[in-house]
Amino acid sequence: MLGTTSKPLSNKLYLPRDRVALMTPLNIPFLADLGGIRRDIHAHPELAFNELRTAELVARELSSYGLANDRGLARTGVVGVLRKGNSHRAIGLRADMDALPLLEKNDFAHRSTREGCMHACGHDGHTTMLLGAARYLAEHRDQLDFDGSVYFIFQPAEESEGGAEVMIHDGLFERFPMDAVFGLHNWPGIPVGEMAVMPGAVMAGTCSFEMAVRGQGCHAAMPHQGVDTLVTASQLVLALQTVVARNLHPCESAVVSVTQIHGGEAWNVIPDDAVLRGTIRSFNATTQNLVESAVLRLCNGVASAFGAQISVRFDHRYPPTVNSAVETEVCRQVASELFGPARVRQTELPSMGAEDFAYMLRERPGCYVWLGNGPGSGGCTLHNPHYDFNDEILPLGVSYWVRLVEAVLGGKR
């Protein structure tokens, strides 16, 4: 359920394994244009399924490159199309477009013009790098070695709303048949000029939970007359910390975090009800099921011990992001030739963050990589109000996408 559902492509479709010559990043004469586009998108962030201005910008740019583009998948999605030669082979390259509901605390000229909304995850850079790759491929298609179709997938609503799943339901893979799909995310903490390329699970699946605690309200000075929901809820928070530590094998990974506690309105009243909310992160269905069973067992036990009632609702969201082996190997080769083998991280620990590109990898084989964005100075990492995408890596992302197209759809063997 949580892995890819189709078979990976044959090794023969990819670069010969004896290719070792080191590539260099492309000379991109329109790099200044890309910087302007990136900062323009950053200054005009848009939330999930409302990326109207961004989608218009993307479609306009694609058209100016001479590329056909389709709009409307998942409401604001855009798919650009580039074809060369007679091959029926095709791949998809995906970038996300949406911003976060976060107040930006930067003061540079391109800071967000929309209060309470900002690009704090680098989707402005992802969109720009893919536009740059589309332009380069369109302008140099006769000089580049590839034969087949490239679909440039500009996806809305990655942040918590599952835009990838909506694009798939709207017919992405039926309307644009592709053999494999590839994604990229900037990664603060990895130096510029390095890339992490790992097979298997690279991002966790996410499941939200809500626990409703029902007791019996009473006067705070007479707690013996009621059932204290807040004491029950507090005990439950502590008990949940044992789920991973005492139910999973020490080499397995999961996270259970309570992020909200709501209950009570008065200083002198023990309330009838309290609500706890939080998240579960894991890398496979077996672990997820084990964690959920342990959570239910603890809720039943705590409720019984305190004479309360506890109901639990699980909301399964993004599945784990799982890279397929063959596609990961070709991405590793491309990255090694572009950056140098020593600058390709193959044993990086996976992230407990979630990514809706996982839905695409359930439908098609592919690979999701992390491109170094720099040190993340002062703790300024993803989803931080001081975050800004590093424009220094724009040519690296464009070069990676172009070289990957040549690797996968290369006409010469």
Secondary structure, 3 states (H helix, E strand, C coil): CCCCCCCCCCHHHCCCCCCCCCCCCCCCCCHHHHHHHHHHHHHCCCCCCCCHHHHHHHHHHHHHCCCEEEECCCCCCEEEEEEECCCCCEEEEEEECCCECCCCCCCCCCCCCCCCCECCCCHHHHHHHHHHHHHHHHHCCCCCCCCEEEEEEEECCCCCCCHHHHHHHCCHHHHCCCCEEEEEEEECCCCCCCEECCCEEEECEEEEEEEEEECECEECCCHHHCECHHHHHHHHHHHHCHHHHHHCCCCCCEEEEEEEEEECCCCCEECCEEEEEEEEEECCHHHHHHHHHHHHHHHHHHHHHHCCEEEEEEEECCCCEEECHHHHHHHHHHHHHHHCHHHEECCCCCECCCCCHHHHHHHCCEEEEEEECCCCHHHCCCCCCCCCCCHHHHHHHHHHHHHHHHHHHCCCC
